[in-house]
Amino acid sequence: MELVLYIFSIWFIISPFFPATGHPHWFFRTADFIRLQSIAIELVLLGLLIFFSWKFSTFEWVLAGGLVFAIGYQLHKVYKYSSLHPRKKPDFPSDGCVSILAANVLQDNKEFDKFLAECNSFDPDLILTMESNKDWEEGLRTLEETHPFSEKIPLENYYGMHLYSKKELLDLTTQNQVEEDVPSIFFNYVLDNGQKIFFACLHPAPPSPTENETSEERDAELIITGKHIRNLEKPTVVCGDMNDVVWSRTTRLLKKMTGMIDPRIGRGFFPTYHADYWFMRFPLDHLFHTKDLFVKEMVRTKHFGSDHFGMYYEIHLKKKAVTPPKPKLNGDEKEEIKELIDRAEET
């Protein structure tokens, strides 16, 4: 029993630091996804170590110290995304708003009516679906009565996307930024006051044993999107199933290079995947926005048969707000951005 405890303790002391190596293979990136679960396991291991070895040997003191350090390291990574972290001012005078319901509906899921019920409940201005194929396009046909403007990319590879809008969308384009048949949607949404908000809707492929062996393609898509946003001088939103957690190096670099805000800070983790297993849920579906916007309402949907929950956001333009300049990047950050894009091009 003690040997098993020692082996597990050593593994959970070492593995949380794998992502810090910068290696793109999924084996090294997985620890980023399971930080919340890893903290819980480390606490249990520390408790068992105390229970079974209350008179610590030098080795056991080292193990206990290592577990405490690993717990502290991971708490530092995730704490500000918890509801315990103090929130900055959540509300400002509004100069118009747009709402969006974004959801990975799971291509094989056939419970269209449950998702339509969520759409009717929230009644958003925009509805974004990911993993939607021809069956989902037919199943959501009634949305066109309330959301007559749409962009439809039905695919059978689990990367289809559909966008439905109550208003006409300007400069609407779809692009395969990194991989063939892994599309992204870009458009401008016009508020009632005439102000345009740029939207980038993403669903890059994750690093996993069953999909991409490394995170190179996903990382590149996020960073390429960030490079485009750096050249914009308007309110901007990035939204979608990004197959990455908010505390990962790549997502933090995206936010740094764009100056964007994560509205979940101080509100909670909002884990969206896996919807069927509460103990293995990660926050993979995100929305980031520039500082001239604020999110007044942020709600996770009910379960509608997918392996993801959907997310509803009510996004407001701050009154008299001016889009701030993008943050300056240091030499290391510029080099990392170039390296992430170059890696994907080589692949």
C-alpha positions as CSV (number, residue, x, y, z in Angstrom):
1,M,0.0,0.0,0.0
2,E,2.8,2.4,0.9
3,L,4.6,1.7,-2.3
4,V,1.5,2.6,-4.4
5,L,1.0,5.7,-2.4
6,Y,4.7,6.7,-3.0
7,I,4.4,6.1,-6.8
8,F,1.1,8.1,-7.1
9,S,2.6,10.9,-5.0
10,I,5.7,11.2,-7.1
11,W,3.6,11.2,-10.3
12,F,1.3,14.0,-9.1
13,I,4.3,16.0,-7.9
14,I,6.0,15.9,-11.2
15,S,3.2,15.8,-13.8
16,P,1.7,19.3,-13.1
17,F,4.9,20.8,-14.4
18,F,4.9,19.0,-17.8
19,P,3.2,21.9,-19.7
20,A,6.0,24.2,-18.5
21,T,8.4,22.3,-20.7
22,G,6.6,23.8,-23.7
23,H,6.5,20.5,-25.5
24,P,3.5,20.3,-27.8
25,H,2.8,16.6,-27.5
26,W,-0.6,15.8,-25.9
27,F,1.1,13.8,-23.2
28,F,2.8,17.0,-21.9
29,R,-0.3,19.2,-22.4
30,T,-2.8,16.9,-20.6
31,A,-1.8,18.1,-17.1
32,D,-3.1,21.6,-18.0
33,F,-6.6,20.2,-18.6
34,I,-6.8,18.3,-15.3
35,R,-5.5,20.8,-12.9
36,L,-8.7,21.0,-10.8
37,Q,-8.9,17.2,-10.6
38,S,-5.1,17.0,-9.9
39,I,-5.4,19.4,-7.0
40,A,-8.1,17.2,-5.5
41,I,-6.0,14.0,-5.9
42,E,-3.0,15.7,-4.4
43,L,-5.0,16.7,-1.3
44,V,-6.2,13.1,-1.0
45,L,-2.6,11.8,-1.4
46,L,-1.3,14.2,1.2
47,G,-4.1,13.1,3.6
48,L,-3.3,9.4,3.1
49,L,0.4,10.1,3.5
50,I,-0.3,11.7,6.9
51,F,-2.7,9.0,7.9
52,F,-0.4,6.1,7.0
53,S,2.9,7.7,7.9
54,W,2.3,10.1,10.8
55,K,5.9,9.6,11.9
56,F,7.5,10.8,8.7
57,S,10.8,9.5,7.4
58,T,13.0,12.0,5.5
59,F,11.7,10.6,2.2
60,E,8.1,11.0,3.3
61,W,8.8,14.6,4.3
62,V,10.1,15.2,0.8
63,L,7.0,13.7,-0.7
64,A,4.7,15.8,1.6
65,G,6.7,18.9,0.8
66,G,6.5,18.1,-2.9
67,L,2.7,17.6,-2.8
68,V,2.2,20.9,-0.9
69,F,4.4,22.7,-3.5
70,A,2.5,21.1,-6.4
71,I,-0.8,22.1,-4.9
72,G,0.3,25.6,-4.4
73,Y,1.6,25.8,-7.9
74,Q,-1.6,24.7,-9.4
75,L,-3.8,26.9,-7.1
76,H,-1.7,29.8,-8.4
77,K,-2.7,28.8,-11.9
78,V,-6.4,28.4,-11.4
79,Y,-7.4,30.6,-8.4
80,K,-8.3,33.8,-10.3
81,Y,-10.8,31.9,-12.4
82,S,-12.7,30.7,-9.3
83,S,-15.6,32.5,-7.7
84,L,-13.3,33.2,-4.7
85,H,-11.2,35.7,-6.7
86,P,-12.5,39.3,-6.3
87,R,-14.2,40.6,-9.4
88,K,-13.5,43.9,-10.9
89,K,-16.4,46.2,-11.4
90,P,-18.9,44.0,-13.2
91,D,-21.3,46.6,-14.7
92,F,-20.8,49.8,-16.5
93,P,-23.2,52.2,-18.3
94,S,-24.2,50.4,-21.5
95,D,-24.2,51.8,-25.0
96,G,-25.8,48.8,-26.6
97,C,-25.6,45.0,-26.3
98,V,-25.5,41.7,-28.2
99,S,-26.1,38.3,-26.8
100,I,-24.7,35.0,-28.0
101,L,-25.4,31.3,-27.2
102,A,-22.4,29.2,-28.3
103,A,-22.5,25.4,-28.0
104,N,-20.6,22.3,-29.2
105,V,-23.7,20.3,-29.9
106,L,-21.9,16.9,-30.5
107,Q,-22.3,15.7,-34.1
108,D,-23.8,12.3,-33.0
109,N,-26.3,13.9,-30.6
110,K,-29.9,13.8,-32.0
111,E,-31.7,15.7,-29.2
112,F,-32.4,18.7,-31.4
113,D,-35.5,19.7,-29.4
114,K,-33.5,20.0,-26.2
115,F,-31.1,22.4,-27.7
116,L,-33.9,24.4,-29.4
117,A,-35.5,24.7,-26.0
118,E,-32.3,26.3,-24.7
119,C,-32.3,28.7,-27.6
120,N,-35.9,29.6,-26.9
121,S,-35.1,30.1,-23.2
122,F,-32.2,32.5,-23.7
123,D,-33.5,34.1,-27.0
124,P,-30.0,35.3,-28.0
125,D,-29.2,37.6,-30.9
126,L,-26.6,35.1,-32.2
127,I,-26.5,31.3,-32.0
128,L,-23.2,29.5,-32.8
129,T,-23.1,25.7,-33.0
130,M,-20.0,23.6,-33.4
131,E,-19.8,19.9,-34.5
132,S,-23.0,20.6,-36.4
133,N,-23.6,18.6,-39.6
134,K,-26.4,18.3,-42.1
135,D,-28.6,16.5,-39.6
136,W,-28.2,19.4,-37.2
137,E,-28.8,21.9,-40.0
138,E,-32.2,20.2,-40.6
139,G,-32.9,19.8,-36.9
140,L,-32.4,23.5,-36.3
141,R,-34.4,24.6,-39.4
142,T,-37.0,26.4,-37.2
143,L,-34.3,28.8,-35.9
144,E,-34.4,30.5,-39.3
145,E,-37.9,31.9,-38.4
146,T,-36.4,34.0,-35.6
147,H,-32.8,34.2,-36.9
148,P,-33.1,34.6,-40.7
149,F,-29.4,35.4,-41.3
150,S,-27.1,32.5,-41.2
151,E,-23.8,30.9,-42.2
152,K,-23.8,27.2,-42.6
153,I,-20.8,24.9,-42.8
154,P,-22.2,21.4,-42.4
155,L,-19.3,18.9,-42.1
156,E,-19.2,15.2,-41.1
157,N,-15.8,15.4,-39.4
158,Y,-16.9,16.9,-36.1
159,Y,-15.8,20.4,-37.1
160,G,-19.0,21.7,-38.8
161,M,-20.2,25.2,-37.7
162,H,-23.5,27.0,-38.0
163,L,-24.2,30.6,-37.1
164,Y,-27.7,32.1,-36.9
165,S,-28.4,35.8,-36.4
166,K,-31.5,38.0,-35.9
167,K,-29.6,40.8,-37.8
168,E,-27.7,40.9,-41.0
169,L,-24.0,40.3,-40.4
170,L,-21.4,42.4,-42.2
171,D,-18.1,41.3,-43.7
172,L,-18.9,37.6,-43.0
173,T,-16.1,35.2,-44.0
174,T,-15.2,31.7,-43.2
175,Q,-11.6,30.5,-43.2
176,N,-9.6,27.3,-42.7
177,Q,-6.8,29.1,-40.9
178,V,-4.6,26.1,-40.2
179,E,-6.2,22.8,-41.0
180,E,-8.4,21.8,-44.0
181,D,-12.0,21.3,-43.0
182,V,-11.5,23.0,-39.6
183,P,-13.3,26.3,-40.2
184,S,-13.5,29.6,-38.3
185,I,-16.2,32.3,-38.8
186,F,-15.5,36.0,-38.8
187,F,-18.0,38.9,-39.0
188,N,-19.0,42.3,-37.8
189,Y,-22.2,42.7,-35.8
190,V,-23.8,46.2,-35.8
191,L,-25.3,47.4,-32.5
192,D,-28.4,49.6,-32.6
193,N,-26.2,52.7,-32.2
194,G,-24.3,51.8,-35.4
195,Q,-21.1,50.6,-33.6
196,K,-19.5,47.4,-35.1
197,I,-18.3,44.6,-32.9
198,F,-15.9,42.1,-34.6
199,F,-16.5,38.4,-33.8
200,A,-14.0,35.5,-34.3
201,C,-15.7,32.1,-33.8
202,L,-13.2,29.3,-33.4
203,H,-13.2,25.5,-32.9
204,P,-9.6,24.2,-33.3
205,A,-8.8,20.6,-33.0
206,P,-7.4,19.5,-29.6
207,P,-4.2,17.6,-28.8
208,S,-5.2,14.1,-28.0
209,P,-4.4,10.5,-28.8
210,T,-7.5,10.3,-31.1
211,E,-7.0,13.7,-33.0
212,N,-3.9,15.8,-33.3
213,E,-0.8,14.2,-31.7
214,T,0.4,17.7,-30.7
215,S,-1.1,21.1,-29.8
216,E,0.7,22.8,-32.7
217,E,-2.4,23.2,-34.9
218,R,-4.6,24.4,-32.1
219,D,-2.0,26.8,-30.7
220,A,-1.3,28.2,-34.2
221,E,-5.0,28.9,-34.8
222,L,-5.4,30.8,-31.6
223,I,-2.2,32.8,-32.2
224,I,-3.0,33.6,-35.9
225,T,-6.4,34.9,-34.7
226,G,-4.6,37.0,-32.1
227,K,-2.3,38.5,-34.7
228,H,-5.3,39.5,-36.8
229,I,-7.0,41.1,-33.8
230,R,-3.8,43.1,-33.0
231,N,-4.4,45.0,-36.2
232,L,-8.0,45.9,-35.3
233,E,-9.1,49.1,-33.6
234,K,-12.7,48.2,-32.7
235,P,-14.5,46.2,-30.0
236,T,-13.7,42.5,-30.5
237,V,-15.0,39.2,-29.2
238,V,-13.4,35.7,-29.6
239,C,-15.8,32.9,-28.9
240,G,-16.0,29.1,-29.3
241,D,-14.9,25.7,-28.2
242,M,-11.2,26.3,-28.1
243,N,-10.2,22.9,-26.8
244,D,-7.9,24.6,-24.3
245,V,-8.1,25.7,-20.7
246,V,-7.9,29.4,-19.8
247,W,-4.8,29.0,-17.7
248,S,-2.7,27.4,-20.4
249,R,0.3,29.2,-21.8
250,T,-1.2,29.6,-25.3
251,T,-4.5,31.0,-24.2
252,R,-2.7,33.4,-21.8
253,L,-0.5,34.5,-24.7
254,L,-3.6,35.1,-26.8
255,K,-5.1,37.3,-24.1
256,K,-1.8,39.1,-23.6
257,M,-1.3,39.9,-27.3
258,T,-4.8,41.1,-27.8
259,G,-5.4,42.8,-24.5
260,M,-8.6,40.8,-24.1
261,I,-10.4,40.0,-20.9
262,D,-11.8,36.7,-19.7
263,P,-15.2,37.4,-18.1
264,R,-15.1,34.2,-16.0
265,I,-12.5,35.8,-13.7
266,G,-14.1,36.1,-10.3
267,R,-17.3,34.4,-11.5
268,G,-16.3,30.7,-11.5
269,F,-14.7,28.0,-13.7
270,F,-17.8,27.3,-15.8
271,P,-16.5,23.9,-16.8
272,T,-18.3,22.8,-20.0
273,Y,-16.8,19.4,-20.9
274,H,-17.6,16.6,-20.1
275,A,-21.3,17.2,-19.5
276,D,-21.9,13.6,-18.5
277,Y,-19.2,13.2,-15.9
278,W,-19.1,15.9,-13.2
279,F,-15.8,14.7,-11.8
280,M,-14.0,15.1,-15.2
281,R,-15.1,18.5,-16.4
282,F,-12.8,21.2,-17.9
283,P,-13.5,24.8,-19.0
284,L,-13.0,24.4,-22.7
285,D,-15.6,26.8,-24.2
286,H,-14.6,30.4,-23.9
287,L,-15.4,34.0,-24.7
288,F,-12.8,36.8,-24.5
289,H,-13.4,40.4,-25.2
290,T,-11.6,43.8,-25.5
291,K,-11.7,46.2,-22.6
292,D,-14.3,48.5,-24.3
293,L,-16.9,45.7,-23.7
294,F,-18.2,44.0,-20.6
295,V,-20.2,40.8,-20.0
296,K,-23.2,41.5,-17.8
297,E,-24.6,38.0,-17.9
298,M,-22.8,34.7,-18.3
299,V,-24.8,31.4,-17.9
300,R,-24.1,27.8,-18.6
301,T,-27.0,25.9,-20.3
302,K,-28.8,22.9,-19.2
303,H,-27.6,19.5,-20.5
304,F,-29.1,18.9,-24.0
305,G,-27.5,15.6,-24.9
306,S,-24.1,16.8,-26.0
307,D,-20.8,16.1,-24.2
308,H,-20.5,19.9,-23.8
309,F,-22.7,22.4,-22.1
310,G,-23.4,25.6,-24.0
311,M,-22.6,29.1,-22.8
312,Y,-24.8,32.2,-23.0
313,Y,-23.2,35.7,-22.8
314,E,-24.8,39.1,-22.8
315,I,-22.1,41.5,-24.1
316,H,-22.4,45.2,-23.6
317,L,-20.5,48.1,-25.1
318,K,-19.2,50.5,-22.5
319,K,-20.7,54.0,-22.8
320,K,-18.1,56.5,-24.3
321,A,-15.6,53.7,-24.4
322,V,-12.5,53.9,-26.7
323,T,-10.8,50.7,-27.8
324,P,-7.5,50.7,-26.0
325,P,-4.2,50.1,-27.9
326,K,-2.9,46.5,-27.9
327,P,-0.3,45.6,-25.2
328,K,3.4,45.7,-26.1
329,L,5.0,42.3,-26.4
330,N,8.6,41.6,-25.2
331,G,11.2,39.8,-27.3
332,D,10.5,36.4,-25.8
333,E,6.7,36.7,-26.5
334,K,7.3,37.8,-30.1
335,E,9.6,34.8,-30.6
336,E,7.1,32.4,-29.1
337,I,4.4,33.7,-31.4
338,K,6.6,33.2,-34.4
339,E,7.6,29.8,-33.3
340,L,4.0,28.6,-32.7
341,I,3.0,29.7,-36.2
342,D,6.1,28.3,-37.9
343,R,5.6,24.9,-36.2
344,A,2.1,24.6,-37.6
345,E,3.3,25.6,-41.1
346,E,6.0,23.0,-41.0
347,T,3.4,20.3,-39.9
